[in-house]
Amino acid sequence: MVRFGFHFGAAFQIRDDLLNLVGDEHTYGKEILGDIYEGKRTLTLVHLMATARGADRDLVGDYLRRSRLERSEELVRTIRALMDDYGSIAFTSEYAEGILLVAEEYFEQAFADARPGADVDFLRSLVPYVWARWH
């Protein structure tokens, strides 16, 4: 159960981070691109930091040194575009989907001997729920 919860929780957080980058503010319910404004070290940003080269790498470094108030809308949108250019969004999405698959496997192991019922059905439905929120 702990392995399921760990992997499911990580996938859920990564999904939330992705929605902050690609979601609709009305549906998401939070400020879109807020994590970039805040400089949160999400998996997507970590991937960008690891893959950006040359002037792009320098720009990301400059962005990270700034406070939220010093991050202009233009800079935030540039960082967001770099996430597309360097495949950071796609990488993060694929990574989270992999974690969800592992969570699903751990779920089946943890509840292999459980009696069927509404509680187990509810827990089982969490994985497809998180998956569906991406698409």
DSSP file with accessible surface (Angstrom, degrees, kcal/mol):
  #  RESIDUE AA STRUCTURE BP1 BP2  ACC     N-H-->O    O-->H-N    N-H-->O    O-->H-N    TCO  KAPPA ALPHA  PHI   PSI    X-CA   Y-CA   Z-CA
    1    1 A M     >        0   0  115      0, 0.0     4,-2.8     0, 0.0     5,-0.2   0.000 360.0 360.0 360.0 -39.3    0.0    0.0    0.0
    2    2 A V  H  >  +     0   0  127      2,-0.2     4,-2.9     1,-0.2     5,-0.2   0.921 360.0  49.8 -63.0 -42.0    2.9    2.4    0.8
    3    3 A R  H  > S+     0   0  158      2,-0.2     4,-2.3     1,-0.2     5,-0.3   0.909 111.8  48.5 -63.8 -42.8    4.4    1.8   -2.6
    4    4 A F  H  > S+     0   0    7    102,-0.2     4,-3.1     2,-0.2     5,-0.3   0.962 113.5  47.0 -59.1 -50.7    1.1    2.5   -4.3
    5    5 A G  H  X S+     0   0   36     -4,-2.8     4,-2.7     1,-0.2     5,-0.2   0.894 111.8  50.4 -60.7 -40.9    0.6    5.7   -2.3
    6    6 A F  H  X S+     0   0  143     -4,-2.9     4,-2.3     2,-0.2    -1,-0.2   0.956 116.3  39.8 -62.3 -51.5    4.1    7.0   -2.9
    7    7 A H  H  X S+     0   0   43     -4,-2.3     4,-2.5     2,-0.2     5,-0.2   0.904 117.0  49.5 -67.7 -40.8    3.9    6.5   -6.7
    8    8 A F  H  X S+     0   0   30     -4,-3.1     4,-2.6    -5,-0.3    -1,-0.2   0.936 111.9  48.9 -63.3 -44.7    0.3    7.6   -6.9
    9    9 A G  H  X S+     0   0   36     -4,-2.7     4,-2.4    -5,-0.3    -2,-0.2   0.907 111.5  49.0 -62.0 -41.5    1.1   10.8   -4.9
   10   10 A A  H  X S+     0   0   32     -4,-2.3     4,-2.6    -5,-0.2     5,-0.2   0.936 112.7  47.5 -64.4 -44.3    4.1   11.6   -7.0
   11   11 A A  H  X S+     0   0    0     -4,-2.5     4,-2.6     1,-0.2    -2,-0.2   0.903 110.8  52.3 -63.4 -39.8    2.1   11.2  -10.2
   12   12 A F  H  X S+     0   0   72     -4,-2.6     4,-2.4     2,-0.2    -1,-0.2   0.931 111.0  46.9 -62.9 -43.5   -0.7   13.3   -8.8
   13   13 A Q  H  X S+     0   0   98     -4,-2.4     4,-2.5     2,-0.2    -2,-0.2   0.923 112.6  48.9 -65.5 -42.9    1.7   16.1   -7.9
   14   14 A I  H  X S+     0   0   17     -4,-2.6     4,-2.5     2,-0.2    -1,-0.2   0.919 110.4  52.2 -63.5 -40.0    3.4   16.0  -11.3
   15   15 A R  H  X S+     0   0    5     -4,-2.6     4,-2.6     1,-0.2    -2,-0.2   0.930 108.9  50.0 -60.4 -43.3    0.0   16.0  -13.0
   16   16 A D  H  X S+     0   0   23     -4,-2.4     4,-1.7     1,-0.2    -1,-0.2   0.922 109.6  51.2 -62.4 -41.4   -0.9   19.1  -11.0
   17   17 A D  H  X S+     0   0   17     -4,-2.5     4,-0.7     1,-0.2    -1,-0.2   0.899 110.8  48.8 -62.1 -40.2    2.4   20.8  -12.0
   18   18 A L  H >X S+     0   0    4     -4,-2.5     4,-2.5     1,-0.2     3,-1.1   0.909 106.8  54.7 -66.4 -41.9    1.6   20.0  -15.7
   19   19 A L  H 3X S+     0   0   20     -4,-2.6     4,-2.4     1,-0.3    -1,-0.2   0.855 102.1  59.1 -60.3 -32.6   -1.9   21.4  -15.4
   20   20 A N  H 3< S+     0   0    3     -4,-1.7    13,-2.9    -5,-0.2    -1,-0.3   0.779 114.2  37.7 -65.6 -23.3   -0.3   24.6  -14.1
   21   21 A L  H << S+     0   0    8     -3,-1.1    -2,-0.2    -4,-0.7    -1,-0.2   0.771 135.3  16.1 -96.7 -32.1    1.6   24.8  -17.4
   22   22 A V  H  < S+     0   0   80     -4,-2.5    -3,-0.2     2,-0.1    -2,-0.2   0.447 100.8 102.2-124.2  -4.0   -0.9   23.5  -19.9
   23   23 A G  S  < S-     0   0   22     -4,-2.4     2,-0.5    -5,-0.4     3,-0.1  -0.150  73.6-104.2 -81.0 176.0   -4.3   23.7  -18.2
   24   24 A D     >  -     0   0   91      1,-0.1     4,-3.8     8,-0.0     5,-0.4  -0.867  23.6-135.6 -99.4 130.2   -7.2   26.1  -18.4
   25   25 A E  H  > S+     0   0  111     -2,-0.5     4,-2.5     1,-0.2     5,-0.2   0.867 104.7  53.3 -58.5 -36.4   -7.4   28.5  -15.4
   26   26 A H  H  4 S+     0   0  171      2,-0.2    -1,-0.2     1,-0.2    -3,-0.0   0.934 118.6  34.9 -64.0 -44.2  -11.2   28.0  -15.2
   27   27 A T  H  4 S+     0   0  100     -3,-0.2    -2,-0.2     1,-0.2    -1,-0.2   0.906 120.4  48.4 -75.9 -42.4  -10.8   24.2  -15.0
   28   28 A Y  H  < S-     0   0   21     -4,-3.8    -3,-0.2     2,-0.1    -2,-0.2   0.860  91.6-147.8 -68.7 -38.0   -7.6   24.2  -13.1
   29   29 A G     <  +     0   0   63     -4,-2.5     2,-0.3    -5,-0.4    -3,-0.1   0.529  65.5  79.4  83.0   3.9   -8.8   26.7  -10.5
   30   30 A K  S    S-     0   0  112     -5,-0.2     2,-0.3    -6,-0.2    -1,-0.3  -0.879  96.4 -69.4-134.1 171.0   -5.4   28.2   -9.9
   31   31 A E    >   -     0   0   79     -2,-0.3     3,-1.5    -3,-0.1     4,-0.3  -0.424  51.1-127.3 -64.2 120.5   -3.2   30.8  -11.6
   32   32 A I  T 3  S+     0   0   36     -2,-0.3   -11,-0.2     1,-0.3   -12,-0.1  -0.519  94.8  12.9 -69.1 138.2   -1.9   29.3  -14.8
   33   33 A L  T 3> S+     0   0    9    -13,-2.9     4,-2.3    -2,-0.2     3,-0.5   0.516  88.5 130.3  69.5   9.3    2.0   29.6  -15.0
   34   34 A G  H <>  +     0   0    5     -3,-1.5     4,-2.5     1,-0.2     6,-0.2   0.860  66.5  57.2 -59.3 -36.1    2.0   30.4  -11.3
   35   35 A D  H  >>S+     0   0   15     -4,-0.3     5,-2.2     2,-0.2     4,-1.1   0.863 107.1  48.4 -65.0 -34.0    4.6   27.8  -10.6
   36   36 A I  H  45S+     0   0    4     -3,-0.5     3,-0.5     2,-0.2    -2,-0.2   0.931 110.5  50.3 -70.7 -44.2    6.9   29.5  -13.2
   37   37 A Y  H  <5S+     0   0   40     -4,-2.3    -2,-0.2     1,-0.2    -1,-0.2   0.911 114.5  45.6 -56.1 -40.8    6.3   32.9  -11.6
   38   38 A E  H  <5S-     0   0   95     -4,-2.5    -1,-0.2    -5,-0.2    -2,-0.2   0.685 107.5-127.7 -75.9 -20.7    7.1   31.3   -8.2
   39   39 A G  T  <5 -     0   0    3     -4,-1.1    -3,-0.2    -3,-0.5    -4,-0.1   0.766  39.8-180.0  77.0  25.5   10.2   29.6   -9.5
   40   40 A K      < -     0   0  111     -5,-2.2     2,-2.2    -6,-0.2    -1,-0.2  -0.378  33.5-124.4 -63.4 135.8    9.0   26.2   -8.1
   41   41 A R        +     0   0  146     -2,-0.1    -1,-0.1     4,-0.1     2,-0.1  -0.457  47.3 167.3 -83.8  70.9   11.5   23.5   -8.9
   42   42 A T     >  -     0   0   14     -2,-2.2     4,-2.8     1,-0.1     5,-0.2  -0.332  53.0-103.5 -77.0 166.4    9.0   21.2  -10.6
   43   43 A L  H  > S+     0   0   45      1,-0.2     4,-2.7     2,-0.2     5,-0.2   0.892 123.5  55.5 -58.4 -37.4   10.2   18.2  -12.6
   44   44 A T  H  > S+     0   0    0      2,-0.2     4,-2.2     1,-0.2    -1,-0.2   0.925 110.1  43.9 -63.1 -43.7    9.5   20.2  -15.8
   45   45 A L  H  > S+     0   0    2      2,-0.2     4,-3.0     1,-0.2    -2,-0.2   0.908 111.8  53.2 -69.5 -38.8   11.8   23.0  -14.7
   46   46 A V  H  X S+     0   0   65     -4,-2.8     4,-2.0     1,-0.2    -2,-0.2   0.927 109.6  49.3 -61.8 -41.8   14.5   20.6  -13.5
   47   47 A H  H  X S+     0   0   34     -4,-2.7     4,-1.7    -5,-0.2     5,-0.2   0.930 111.1  49.5 -62.2 -44.7   14.4   18.9  -16.9
   48   48 A L  H  X S+     0   0    0     -4,-2.2     4,-2.7     1,-0.2     3,-0.4   0.935 109.8  50.7 -60.4 -44.8   14.7   22.3  -18.6
   49   49 A M  H  < S+     0   0   51     -4,-3.0    -1,-0.2     1,-0.2    -2,-0.2   0.871 112.8  47.5 -60.5 -35.3   17.6   23.3  -16.4
   50   50 A A  H  < S+     0   0   62     -4,-2.0    -1,-0.2    -5,-0.2    -2,-0.2   0.756 121.6  33.2 -78.5 -24.2   19.3   20.0  -17.3
   51   51 A T  H  < S+     0   0   39     -4,-1.7    -2,-0.2    -3,-0.4    -3,-0.2   0.679  87.2 106.7-108.7 -20.6   18.8   20.2  -21.0
   52   52 A A     <  -     0   0    0     -4,-2.7     2,-0.3    -5,-0.2    30,-0.0  -0.306  51.5-163.4 -63.0 144.5   19.0   23.9  -21.9
   53   53 A R    >>  -     0   0  151      4,-0.0     3,-1.4     0, 0.0     4,-0.7  -0.894  40.0 -18.2-128.9 157.4   22.1   25.0  -23.7
   54   54 A G  H 3> S-     0   0   51     -2,-0.3     4,-1.9     1,-0.3     3,-0.2  -0.188 127.8  -0.1  56.2-132.2   24.0   28.2  -24.5
   55   55 A A  H 3> S+     0   0   76      1,-0.2     4,-2.5     2,-0.2    -1,-0.3   0.826 133.3  58.1 -61.9 -31.6   22.0   31.4  -24.2
   56   56 A D  H <> S+     0   0   56     -3,-1.4     4,-2.4     2,-0.2    -1,-0.2   0.919 105.5  49.2 -64.8 -42.4   18.9   29.5  -23.2
   57   57 A R  H  X S+     0   0  123     -4,-0.7     4,-2.4     1,-0.2    -2,-0.2   0.913 111.1  50.0 -62.0 -42.4   20.8   28.0  -20.2
   58   58 A D  H  X S+     0   0  115     -4,-1.9     4,-2.5     2,-0.2    -2,-0.2   0.905 109.6  51.6 -62.3 -40.8   21.9   31.5  -19.2
   59   59 A L  H  X S+     0   0   51     -4,-2.5     4,-2.7     2,-0.2    -2,-0.2   0.916 109.5  48.9 -63.2 -43.4   18.4   32.8  -19.5
   60   60 A V  H  X S+     0   0    3     -4,-2.4     4,-2.4     2,-0.2    -2,-0.2   0.927 111.3  50.6 -63.0 -42.2   17.1   30.0  -17.2
   61   61 A G  H  X S+     0   0   18     -4,-2.4     4,-1.4     2,-0.2    -2,-0.2   0.916 111.0  48.2 -60.9 -43.6   19.8   30.7  -14.7
   62   62 A D  H  X S+     0   0   53     -4,-2.5     4,-0.7     1,-0.2     3,-0.4   0.924 110.6  51.9 -61.9 -44.0   19.0   34.4  -14.7
   63   63 A Y  H >< S+     0   0    0     -4,-2.7     3,-1.0     1,-0.2    -2,-0.2   0.911 107.4  52.5 -58.0 -43.9   15.3   33.6  -14.3
   64   64 A L  H 3< S+     0   0   33     -4,-2.4    -1,-0.2     1,-0.3    -2,-0.2   0.796 104.8  55.8 -66.8 -27.4   16.1   31.4  -11.3
   65   65 A R  H 3< S+     0   0  185     -4,-1.4    -1,-0.3    -3,-0.4    -2,-0.2   0.641  95.1  87.1 -78.2 -14.6   18.1   34.1   -9.6
   66   66 A R  S << S-     0   0   89     -3,-1.0     2,-0.1    -4,-0.7     5,-0.0  -0.509  76.3-123.5 -86.3 156.1   15.1   36.5   -9.7
   67   67 A S    >>  -     0   0   58     -2,-0.2     3,-0.9     1,-0.1     4,-0.6  -0.419  36.9 -98.5 -85.5 169.2   12.3   36.9   -7.2
   68   68 A R  G >4 S+     0   0   82      1,-0.3     3,-1.5     2,-0.2    -1,-0.1   0.911 125.3  54.2 -55.3 -43.6    8.7   36.5   -8.3
   69   69 A L  G 34 S+     0   0  169      1,-0.3    -1,-0.3     3,-0.0    -3,-0.0   0.770 106.6  52.8 -64.4 -24.3    8.3   40.3   -8.5
   70   70 A E  G <4 S+     0   0  111     -3,-0.9     2,-0.9    -7,-0.1    -1,-0.3   0.507  87.4  93.8 -89.0  -3.3   11.3   40.5  -10.9
   71   71 A R    <<  -     0   0   15     -3,-1.5    -1,-0.1    -4,-0.6    -8,-0.0  -0.792  67.3-154.7 -94.7 105.9    9.8   37.8  -13.2
   72   72 A S     >  -     0   0   57     -2,-0.9     4,-2.6     1,-0.1     5,-0.2  -0.279  27.7-111.2 -73.9 162.5    8.0   39.6  -16.0
   73   73 A E  H  > S+     0   0  113      1,-0.2     4,-2.7     2,-0.2     5,-0.2   0.905 120.5  53.9 -59.6 -39.8    5.2   38.1  -17.9
   74   74 A E  H  > S+     0   0  153      2,-0.2     4,-2.1     1,-0.2    -1,-0.2   0.926 109.2  47.0 -62.3 -43.7    7.5   38.1  -21.0
   75   75 A L  H  > S+     0   0   15      2,-0.2     4,-2.6     1,-0.2     5,-0.2   0.930 112.5  49.8 -64.2 -43.4   10.2   36.2  -19.1
   76   76 A V  H  X S+     0   0    0     -4,-2.6     4,-2.6     1,-0.2    -2,-0.2   0.927 111.6  48.2 -62.0 -44.1    7.7   33.7  -17.7
   77   77 A R  H  X S+     0   0  138     -4,-2.7     4,-2.3    -5,-0.2    -1,-0.2   0.863 110.5  52.4 -66.7 -32.9    6.2   33.1  -21.2
   78   78 A T  H  X S+     0   0   52     -4,-2.1     4,-2.4    -5,-0.2    -2,-0.2   0.930 109.9  47.8 -66.6 -44.7    9.8   32.6  -22.6
   79   79 A I  H  X S+     0   0    0     -4,-2.6     4,-1.8     2,-0.2    -2,-0.2   0.931 111.6  51.2 -60.8 -42.4   10.6   30.0  -19.9
   80   80 A R  H  X S+     0   0   38     -4,-2.6     4,-1.1     1,-0.2    -2,-0.2   0.919 109.8  49.4 -62.0 -41.5    7.3   28.3  -20.7
   81   81 A A  H  X S+     0   0   42     -4,-2.3     4,-2.7     1,-0.2     3,-0.5   0.894 106.9  55.4 -65.6 -38.0    8.2   28.3  -24.4
   82   82 A L  H  X S+     0   0    8     -4,-2.4     4,-2.7     1,-0.2     6,-0.3   0.855  99.6  61.3 -62.6 -33.7   11.6   26.8  -23.7
   83   83 A M  H  <>S+     0   0    1     -4,-1.8     5,-1.8     1,-0.2     6,-1.2   0.867 109.6  41.7 -60.7 -35.3    9.9   24.0  -21.8
   84   84 A D  H ><5S+     0   0   87     -4,-1.1     3,-1.4    -3,-0.5    -2,-0.2   0.925 112.9  53.1 -72.4 -47.2    8.2   23.1  -25.1
   85   85 A D  H 3<5S+     0   0  121     -4,-2.7    -2,-0.2     1,-0.3    -3,-0.2   0.851 114.3  41.2 -58.4 -38.0   11.4   23.7  -27.2
   86   86 A Y  T 3<5S-     0   0   61     -4,-2.7    -1,-0.3    -5,-0.2    -2,-0.2   0.330 113.4-113.5 -95.4   6.5   13.5   21.3  -25.0
   87   87 A G  T <>5S+     0   0   29     -3,-1.4     4,-2.7    -5,-0.2    -3,-0.2   0.685  72.4 137.1  74.7  18.6   10.8   18.7  -24.6
   88   88 A S  H  ><S+     0   0    0     -5,-1.8     4,-2.3    -6,-0.3    -4,-0.2   0.868  70.4  49.0 -68.8 -36.6   10.4   19.3  -20.9
   89   89 A I  H  > S+     0   0   23     -6,-1.2     4,-2.5     2,-0.2    -1,-0.2   0.952 114.5  44.9 -66.4 -49.0    6.6   19.1  -21.0
   90   90 A A  H  > S+     0   0   51     -7,-0.3     4,-2.6     1,-0.2     5,-0.2   0.921 113.2  51.2 -61.6 -43.7    6.6   15.9  -23.0
   91   91 A F  H  X S+     0   0   73     -4,-2.7     4,-2.6     1,-0.2    -1,-0.2   0.936 111.6  47.1 -58.0 -47.5    9.3   14.4  -20.7
   92   92 A T  H  X S+     0   0    0     -4,-2.3     4,-2.6     1,-0.2    -1,-0.2   0.906 111.8  49.9 -64.4 -41.9    7.3   15.2  -17.6
   93   93 A S  H  X S+     0   0   31     -4,-2.5     4,-2.4     2,-0.2    -1,-0.2   0.939 113.1  46.0 -62.6 -46.5    4.1   13.9  -19.0
   94   94 A E  H  X S+     0   0  131     -4,-2.6     4,-2.1     2,-0.2    -2,-0.2   0.896 112.2  51.9 -64.0 -39.1    5.7   10.6  -20.0
   95   95 A Y  H  X S+     0   0  116     -4,-2.6     4,-2.2    -5,-0.2    -2,-0.2   0.937 110.9  47.0 -63.2 -46.2    7.5   10.3  -16.7
   96   96 A A  H  X S+     0   0    0     -4,-2.6     4,-2.5     1,-0.2    -1,-0.2   0.892 109.6  53.2 -64.8 -40.1    4.2   10.8  -14.8
   97   97 A E  H  X S+     0   0   47     -4,-2.4     4,-2.0     1,-0.2    -1,-0.2   0.907 108.9  50.6 -62.1 -38.8    2.4    8.3  -16.9
   98   98 A G  H  X S+     0   0   32     -4,-2.1     4,-2.0     2,-0.2    -2,-0.2   0.912 109.4  50.0 -63.5 -42.7    5.1    5.7  -16.2
   99   99 A I  H  X S+     0   0   22     -4,-2.2     4,-2.7     1,-0.2    -2,-0.2   0.898 108.7  53.1 -63.6 -38.8    4.8    6.4  -12.4
  100  100 A L  H  X S+     0   0    0     -4,-2.5     4,-2.4     2,-0.2    -1,-0.2   0.899 106.6  52.1 -64.2 -38.7    1.0    5.9  -12.7
  101  101 A L  H  X S+     0   0   82     -4,-2.0     4,-2.0     2,-0.2    -1,-0.2   0.910 110.9  47.6 -62.8 -41.0    1.5    2.6  -14.4
  102  102 A V  H  X S+     0   0   47     -4,-2.0     4,-2.6     2,-0.2     5,-0.2   0.921 110.0  52.9 -65.1 -42.1    3.8    1.5  -11.5
  103  103 A A  H  X S+     0   0    0     -4,-2.7     4,-2.4     1,-0.2    -2,-0.2   0.912 107.4  52.0 -58.6 -41.8    1.3    2.8   -9.0
  104  104 A E  H  X S+     0   0   76     -4,-2.4     4,-2.2     2,-0.2    -1,-0.2   0.910 109.0  49.7 -63.0 -41.0   -1.4    0.7  -10.7
  105  105 A E  H  X S+     0   0  119     -4,-2.0     4,-2.0     1,-0.2    -2,-0.2   0.924 111.6  48.3 -63.0 -44.0    0.8   -2.4  -10.4
  106  106 A Y  H  X S+     0   0   65     -4,-2.6     4,-2.9     1,-0.2  -102,-0.2   0.860 108.3  55.6 -65.1 -34.8    1.5   -1.8   -6.8
  107  107 A F  H  X S+     0   0    3     -4,-2.4     4,-2.4    -5,-0.2    -1,-0.2   0.950 107.3  48.5 -60.1 -48.7   -2.2   -1.3   -6.2
  108  108 A E  H  < S+     0   0   82     -4,-2.2     4,-0.3     1,-0.2    -2,-0.2   0.888 114.0  47.0 -61.7 -37.4   -2.9   -4.7   -7.7
  109  109 A Q  H >< S+     0   0  126     -4,-2.0     3,-0.9     1,-0.2     4,-0.3   0.932 113.1  48.2 -67.1 -46.0   -0.3   -6.3   -5.5
  110  110 A A  H 3< S+     0   0   46     -4,-2.9     3,-0.3     1,-0.2    -2,-0.2   0.839 121.9  33.7 -65.2 -34.0   -1.4   -4.5   -2.3
  111  111 A F  T >< S+     0   0   39     -4,-2.4     3,-1.3    -5,-0.2    -1,-0.2   0.181  80.0 113.9-111.1  18.8   -5.1   -5.4   -2.8
  112  112 A A  T <  S+     0   0   70     -3,-0.9    -1,-0.2    -4,-0.3    -2,-0.1   0.854  88.3  36.6 -58.2 -35.4   -4.7   -8.8   -4.5
  113  113 A D  T 3  S+     0   0  165     -4,-0.3    -1,-0.3    -3,-0.3     2,-0.1   0.365  92.2 118.0 -99.7   5.0   -6.3  -10.5   -1.4
  114  114 A A  S <  S-     0   0   42     -3,-1.3     3,-0.1     1,-0.1    -3,-0.1  -0.436  71.3-110.5 -74.4 145.9   -8.9   -7.8   -0.6
  115  115 A R        -     0   0  218     -2,-0.1     5,-0.3     1,-0.1    -1,-0.1  -0.544  40.6-104.8 -71.1 136.5  -12.5   -8.6   -0.8
  116  116 A P        +     0   0  125      0, 0.0     2,-0.3     0, 0.0    -1,-0.1  -0.289  65.6 119.3 -58.6 146.3  -14.2   -6.8   -3.7
  117  117 A G  S  > S-     0   0   32      1,-0.1     4,-2.5    -3,-0.1     5,-0.2  -0.962  74.4 -69.6 171.3 179.5  -16.3   -3.9   -2.7
  118  118 A A  H  > S+     0   0   79     -2,-0.3     4,-2.5     1,-0.2     5,-0.2   0.848 122.1  54.3 -62.5 -37.1  -17.0   -0.2   -2.9
  119  119 A D  H  > S+     0   0  137      2,-0.2     4,-2.3     1,-0.2    -1,-0.2   0.943 112.4  42.2 -65.5 -46.6  -13.8    0.9   -1.0
  120  120 A V  H  > S+     0   0   19     -5,-0.3     4,-2.8     1,-0.2     5,-0.2   0.917 114.2  52.8 -66.7 -39.5  -11.4   -1.1   -3.2
  121  121 A D  H  X S+     0   0   92     -4,-2.5     4,-1.8     1,-0.2    -2,-0.2   0.900 108.5  50.8 -61.6 -40.6  -13.3    0.1   -6.3
  122  122 A F  H  X S+     0   0  127     -4,-2.5     4,-0.7     2,-0.2    -2,-0.2   0.949 112.1  45.5 -61.9 -49.8  -13.0    3.7   -5.2
  123  123 A L  H >X S+     0   0   42     -4,-2.3     3,-1.2     1,-0.2     4,-0.5   0.915 111.5  52.8 -61.0 -41.3   -9.2    3.3   -4.7
  124  124 A R  H >< S+     0   0   87     -4,-2.8     3,-0.7     1,-0.3    -1,-0.2   0.856 103.7  58.5 -62.4 -33.3   -8.8    1.5   -8.0
  125  125 A S  H 3X S+     0   0   56     -4,-1.8     4,-1.8     1,-0.2    -1,-0.3   0.661  87.8  76.9 -73.4 -13.7  -10.7    4.4   -9.7
  126  126 A L  H <X S+     0   0   38     -3,-1.2     4,-2.4    -4,-0.7    -1,-0.2   0.894  89.6  54.6 -64.5 -40.4   -8.1    6.9   -8.5
  127  127 A V  H <X S+     0   0    6     -3,-0.7     4,-2.4    -4,-0.5     5,-0.2   0.969 110.9  42.7 -62.7 -51.4   -5.5    5.9  -11.1
  128  128 A P  H  > S+     0   0   67      0, 0.0     4,-2.9     0, 0.0    -1,-0.2   0.873 111.4  58.3 -63.5 -29.7   -7.7    6.4  -14.2
  129  129 A Y  H  X S+     0   0  115     -4,-1.8     4,-1.4     2,-0.2    -2,-0.2   0.950 109.0  42.9 -62.0 -48.4   -9.0    9.6  -12.7
  130  130 A V  H  < S+     0   0    0     -4,-2.4     4,-0.5     1,-0.2     3,-0.3   0.934 115.0  50.8 -64.4 -42.4   -5.5   11.1  -12.5
  131  131 A W  H >X S+     0   0   76     -4,-2.4     3,-1.5     1,-0.2     4,-0.5   0.930 107.8  53.0 -60.1 -45.4   -4.8    9.8  -16.0
  132  132 A A  H >< S+     0   0   62     -4,-2.9     3,-1.0     1,-0.3    -1,-0.2   0.805  95.9  67.4 -64.5 -29.1   -8.0   11.3  -17.4
  133  133 A R  T 3< S+     0   0   76     -4,-1.4    -1,-0.3    -3,-0.3    -2,-0.2   0.701  96.9  56.2 -66.7 -18.0   -7.2   14.7  -16.1
  134  134 A W  T <4        0   0   38     -3,-1.5    -1,-0.3    -4,-0.5    -2,-0.2   0.728 360.0 360.0 -80.2 -27.2   -4.2   14.9  -18.5
  135  135 A H    <<        0   0  152     -3,-1.0    -3,-0.0    -4,-0.5     0, 0.0  -0.531 360.0 360.0-105.2 360.0   -6.3   14.3  -21.6
